[in-house]
Amino acid sequence: MALPPATRGLTFALLGFTTILALMRFTLTEEKLKAQSFSKQDSALEFPWLVIVPGQSWMYPWTLLTSGFCETSFIEAVLSLILIPLLGRYLEQIWGAVELLKFSAVVIIGSNIIAWALAILQFAVLRNVYVIYGTQYHGLTGLQTGFLVGLTQMIPEHQVQIFNGRLNFHVKNLPMGYVTFSTVLCMLGFISPWILIQFGWLIGWVWLRFFRLSESGFRGDHSETFSFVSWFPPFVHRPVTILSNFLHRIFIRLHVIQPWQYSDLETGPNASHIPSGPSRAEAERRRAMALKALDQRVAGNPGGGRGAKGPGLSRQGSTHASGAASSSAARADSRTNGDAGADVAHAAADDKDIDDTQEADGLLKLDQDEGDLGATR
């Protein structure tokens, strides 16, 4: 199957820059090529105008982008050439080419800025010259993790099976598995390029959580299932929640991000706007996830919670949530099979879902967190 245009462009850029760097290392340096470049005498350091050498590349600001497409080892190049087309093709079909390229640029440049700044700070504190002149940052490991975050947002419960089903895991576990792998390597002293995995995960999540503007008019993903604390195991939820809420309030005061209203989950910035095409699919995905979280909260609080008046009221809210989620899922299935239906019928169904959800919310009076909307107290 042919790659869509944006994914094809990313793949060709990776092939082009990696090949150029490999040829220069082979012909212009004494170290030649390595199967895996963990050497302190890494020959890629001689090309600070392609990869990021923190103490030298400040004269070449374009390296914030070009370094991402320069893999310095055979293993890294093969890994990127497998994952970028595989993951990018799926995301581009949902997001579109422009949105995929925008996300890729944000993750690559953002990850490199953090890595660069951290190296300068480390040098300022430790006065270790190696961190700015003996280390170079490169590669698409950060973007690989960012793509995994995007898949987690869309299909968190999808199972991936390898080795004929002997090993299977959910998509939502892949990003943190990659981050854990990065943490282990960093603790062993292999900072570059593996620390970019952690920055790619963070930048990718922040962009999708707060800033990405979809066709349906939503900015960010306000769902509880995509909150910061949801990435971590339950035994660290409390300290992570305290930290994330604290940072959330600071960023709101600095006007880096905008405060949320819970009603934005359903109505978005334009309550009268009824999306169509891919935006309808995203709106219904958000609605289904919100209603699923609502239903789970009702099931976990049979007494009705803070806003309920009794068990009967909780059951009524759960019925509304389940009915709306079923309606959304049924329409999504019909579109998948090619039956788009009439626009008037879709609009009426949307109105009914919104009414059901708003009525359920009115009955249940869900708690809202002060900070990260998805964080649990």
C-alpha positions in Angstrom: 0.0 0.0 0.0 1.4 3.4 -1.0 2.2 5.8 1.8 0.1 9.0 2.1 2.0 12.2 1.1 3.0 13.6 4.6 4.2 10.2 5.8 6.1 9.6 2.5 7.8 13.0 2.9 8.9 12.2 6.5 10.3 8.9 5.3 12.2 10.4 2.3 13.6 13.1 4.6 14.8 10.4 7.0 16.4 8.4 4.2 18.0 11.5 2.6 19.6 13.1 5.7 20.7 9.8 7.2 22.4 8.8 3.9 24.1 12.2 3.6 25.4 12.0 7.1 26.6 8.3 6.7 28.5 9.2 3.5 30.2 12.1 5.1 31.2 10.1 8.2 32.5 7.3 6.0 34.6 9.6 3.7 35.6 12.5 5.9 36.3 11.0 9.3 38.7 8.4 10.6 36.1 6.7 12.9 34.0 5.6 9.9 30.6 4.1 10.6 29.5 2.1 13.7 26.8 -0.5 14.1 25.7 1.4 17.3 27.3 4.7 18.1 27.9 4.8 21.9 31.5 5.9 21.5 32.6 9.2 23.0 34.5 9.8 19.8 31.3 9.6 17.7 32.2 11.0 14.3 28.8 12.7 13.9 30.1 15.3 16.3 32.1 16.7 13.4 29.0 17.8 11.6 27.3 20.3 14.1 25.4 21.8 11.1 23.4 18.6 10.7 23.1 17.2 14.2 22.8 19.1 17.5 26.1 19.5 19.3 25.0 21.8 22.2 28.2 23.8 22.4 28.5 24.4 18.6 25.1 24.1 16.9 23.8 27.5 18.2 25.2 28.9 14.9 23.0 26.5 13.0 19.4 26.8 14.3 18.0 24.7 11.5 19.6 21.7 13.3 16.5 21.7 15.6 14.7 20.1 12.7 17.4 18.5 10.5 18.9 16.5 13.4 15.7 14.6 13.8 16.1 13.1 10.3 19.8 12.1 10.9 20.2 8.6 12.3 23.8 7.8 13.2 23.6 4.0 13.5 22.2 1.1 11.5 19.9 0.0 14.4 18.4 3.4 14.9 17.9 3.9 11.1 16.1 0.5 10.7 13.9 1.2 13.7 12.8 4.6 12.4 12.3 3.4 8.9 9.9 0.7 10.2 8.0 2.8 12.8 7.6 6.1 11.1 5.8 4.8 8.0 3.8 2.3 10.0 2.5 4.7 12.6 2.5 7.9 10.4 0.3 6.3 7.8 -2.5 5.5 10.3 -2.3 8.9 12.0 -2.4 10.7 8.6 -5.6 9.0 7.6 -7.3 10.4 10.7 -5.6 13.8 11.1 -4.7 14.7 7.5 -1.4 15.6 6.0 -1.1 19.1 7.4 -1.9 18.1 10.9 0.5 15.3 10.9 3.4 17.5 9.6 2.5 20.1 12.2 2.5 17.5 15.0 5.9 16.1 13.7 7.5 19.5 13.7 6.3 20.4 17.1 7.5 17.1 18.6 10.9 17.1 16.9 11.7 20.8 17.5 10.3 20.8 21.1 12.2 17.7 22.1 15.5 19.0 20.7 15.0 22.4 22.5 14.5 20.7 25.8 17.5 18.4 25.3 19.6 21.4 24.2 18.6 23.5 27.2 19.1 20.6 29.6 22.7 20.1 28.3 23.5 23.8 28.7 22.0 23.7 32.3 24.0 20.6 33.1 27.2 22.3 31.9 26.5 25.4 33.9 26.0 23.4 37.1 28.6 20.6 36.7 31.1 22.4 34.4 31.4 19.2 32.4 32.6 20.1 28.9 31.6 16.7 27.5 27.8 17.4 27.8 28.0 20.3 25.3 31.0 19.3 23.1 31.1 15.5 23.4 27.4 14.7 23.0 25.2 15.1 19.9 21.4 14.7 19.7 19.8 13.2 16.6 17.1 10.9 15.4 13.4 10.3 15.4 13.0 8.4 18.7 11.1 11.4 20.1 8.7 11.4 17.2 8.2 7.6 17.4 7.0 8.1 21.0 4.8 11.1 19.9 3.1 8.9 17.3 2.5 6.2 19.9 0.9 8.9 22.1 -1.4 9.8 19.2 -2.4 6.2 18.7 -3.1 5.9 22.5 -5.5 8.9 22.2 -7.4 7.3 19.4 -7.3 3.5 20.0 -6.1 2.9 23.6 -7.7 -0.5 24.0 -6.5 -1.9 20.7 -4.3 -5.0 21.1 -1.0 -5.5 19.3 0.1 -9.1 18.9 3.5 -10.3 17.9 5.3 -13.7 17.6 2.0 -15.3 16.5 0.1 -14.0 19.5 2.6 -15.2 22.1 3.1 -11.6 23.2 0.2 -9.1 23.1 -0.3 -5.7 24.8 -2.6 -2.7 24.5 -1.7 0.3 22.5 -2.1 2.5 25.6 0.9 0.7 27.3 3.3 1.3 24.4 4.4 4.9 25.1 5.2 4.3 28.8 7.0 1.1 27.9 9.2 3.1 25.5 9.7 5.8 28.2 10.7 3.1 30.7 13.2 1.7 28.2 14.6 5.2 27.8 14.9 5.8 31.5 16.9 2.6 32.0 19.3 3.5 29.2 19.8 7.0 30.5 20.5 5.6 34.0 23.2 3.4 32.4 24.8 6.5 30.9 23.4 6.4 27.3 21.8 9.8 27.3 21.8 10.5 23.6 19.5 9.9 21.7 17.4 7.9 24.2 16.4 10.8 26.4 14.5 12.3 23.4 12.0 9.5 23.9 10.9 11.1 27.2 10.7 14.5 25.7 8.8 13.3 22.7 6.2 11.6 24.9 5.8 14.8 27.0 5.6 17.2 24.0 3.3 14.9 22.1 0.9 14.6 25.1 0.9 18.4 25.8 0.1 19.2 22.2 -2.7 16.8 21.9 -4.1 17.5 25.4 -4.1 21.3 25.2 -3.4 22.8 21.8 -4.3 20.6 18.8 -7.4 22.1 17.1 -9.6 19.6 15.4 -11.9 20.1 12.5 -14.9 19.9 14.9 -13.7 23.0 16.7 -12.2 21.3 19.8 -8.9 22.5 21.1 -7.1 19.7 22.9 -8.5 16.5 24.4 -10.3 17.1 27.7 -11.2 13.5 28.4 -10.3 11.9 31.7 -8.8 8.8 29.9 -6.1 11.1 28.4 -5.1 12.9 31.6 -1.5 13.1 32.7 -2.1 10.9 35.7 -3.6 8.2 33.5 -0.1 7.4 32.2 1.2 6.2 35.6 0.4 3.2 37.8 -2.2 3.7 40.6 0.3 3.8 43.5 1.8 7.1 42.3 -1.5 8.8 41.2 -1.7 11.0 44.3 1.7 12.7 44.0 1.4 12.9 40.2 -2.0 14.5 40.6 -0.7 17.1 43.1 2.2 18.0 40.8 0.1 18.1 37.6 -2.6 20.3 39.2 0.0 22.7 40.6 1.7 23.1 37.2 -1.6 23.4 35.5 -2.6 26.3 37.7 0.7 28.0 37.0 0.5 27.6 33.2 -3.1 29.0 33.3 -1.9 32.1 35.3 0.9 32.6 32.7 -1.7 32.3 29.9 0.2 29.4 28.4 -3.0 27.3 28.4 -6.6 28.2 28.7 -8.9 27.0 31.6 -11.5 24.4 30.7 -15.2 24.1 31.3 -16.6 20.6 31.6 -19.3 21.5 29.1 -16.6 21.8 26.4 -16.4 18.0 26.3 -19.7 17.9 24.4 -20.5 21.3 23.0 -17.0 22.6 22.1 -16.4 26.3 21.3 -19.4 26.4 18.9 -22.4 24.7 20.4 -24.5 25.1 17.2 -21.8 23.5 15.0 -22.6 20.0 13.8 -19.5 18.4 12.4 -19.4 16.1 9.4 -16.9 13.7 7.8 -13.8 13.0 9.9 -14.7 15.7 12.4 -17.9 13.8 13.1 -16.0 10.7 13.9 -13.7 12.6 16.3 -16.7 14.3 18.0 -18.4 10.9 18.5 -15.2 9.4 19.7 -14.9 12.1 22.3 -18.5 11.7 23.3 -18.2 8.0 23.6 -15.1 8.2 25.8 -16.8 10.9 28.0 -19.9 8.8 28.4 -17.9 5.7 29.1 -16.1 7.5 31.9 -19.4 8.9 33.1 -20.9 5.4 33.2 -17.9 4.0 35.0 -18.1 6.7 37.7 -21.8 5.9 38.2 -21.1 2.2 38.5 -18.3 3.0 41.0 -20.5 5.3 43.1 -23.9 3.5 43.5 -24.9 5.9 46.2 -25.1 8.7 43.7 -22.0 10.8 44.5 -22.0 14.4 45.5 -24.6 15.5 43.0 -27.0 12.6 43.1 -30.0 12.2 45.4 -30.3 8.4 45.6 -29.7 5.1 43.8 -32.6 5.6 41.5 -31.2 8.8 40.2 -27.8 7.3 39.6 -29.3 4.5 37.6 -31.3 7.0 35.5 -28.1 8.9 34.7 -26.3 5.7 33.8 -29.2 4.7 31.5 -28.9 8.1 29.7 -25.1 7.7 29.3 -25.3 4.1 28.1 -28.0 5.0 25.6 -26.1 7.9 24.2 -22.9 5.9 23.9 -24.7 3.1 22.1 -26.3 5.5 19.7 -22.9 7.0 18.9 -21.3 3.6 18.4 -24.1 2.5 16.1 -23.7 5.5 13.9 -20.0 5.1 13.8 -20.4 1.5 12.6 -22.9 2.5 9.9 -20.4 5.1 8.5 -17.6 2.5 8.5 -19.8 0.2 6.3 -20.3 3.1 3.9 -23.8 4.1 4.9 -23.5 7.8 5.6 -27.2 8.4 6.1 -28.9 11.8 5.7 -27.4 14.9 7.3 -30.7 15.8 8.9 -30.9 12.4 10.6 -27.3 12.8 11.8 -28.0 16.2 13.2 -31.1 15.0 15.0 -29.1 12.1 16.5 -26.3 14.4 17.6 -28.8 16.7 19.3 -30.4 13.7 21.1 -26.9 12.5 22.3 -26.0 16.0 23.6 -29.4 16.3 25.4 -28.9 12.8 26.9 -25.4 13.6 28.0 -26.3 17.0 29.5 -29.3 15.5 31.3 -27.0 12.8 32.7 -24.5 15.4 33.8 -27.2 17.4 35.4 -28.3 14.4 37.4 -24.9 13.3 38.5 -23.1 16.6 39.0 -19.7 15.3 38.2 -16.8 16.6 40.2 -14.3 18.9 38.4 -10.7 19.0 39.3 -9.0 22.3 40.0 -6.1 21.5 37.7 -5.6 18.8 35.1 -9.2 17.9 34.3 -8.5 14.2 34.0 -6.5 13.9 37.2 -7.9 11.8 40.1 -7.8 13.1 43.6 
